[in-house]
Amino acid sequence: MDFLRNSFIFLSILPFFPFLLVYLGGYYWRKNSRNRALLLAMDVTTLFLIFSVAALFNNTFHTRFGFYLILLFMLIAVGLIGGAQNRLKGRIDARKIAKVVWRMSFMLMSASYIIFTLIGIFKYIIQTGA
């Protein structure tokens, strides 16, 4: 159990490491399917990015609300996209909504990871007086 926990923590600290592992594994496992390997890597990495960005947010703003804030934004996105889909098509495709929100979360979490990492580095430099 400790191995799984430590592995998850390591992969959350470096969320682009599992992206590369899944992408390369998916690409070599299924020859000539770059798009499918890329989408699978995005889907897997999103989970690690959510926990990593939540931890960086909590560290930056000295709070414990980061994970719940991310979930709140994801639920709002589900509601907005579901409402738009209902108005346009008259029905809701939950699978499509989940895919869109999950992949949109990958993009937003990737940008947030970079921003919060840079903020953390600058904050550390300023505090140490270097």
Buried (B, 14 or more C-beta within 10 A) or exposed (E): EEEEEEEBEEBBEEBBBBBEBBBEEBBEEEEEEEEEBBBBBBBBBBBBBBBBBBBBBBBBEEEEEBBEBBEEBBEEBBEEBBEEBEEEEEEBEEEEBEEBBBBBBBEBBBEBBEEBBEBEEEEEEEEEEE
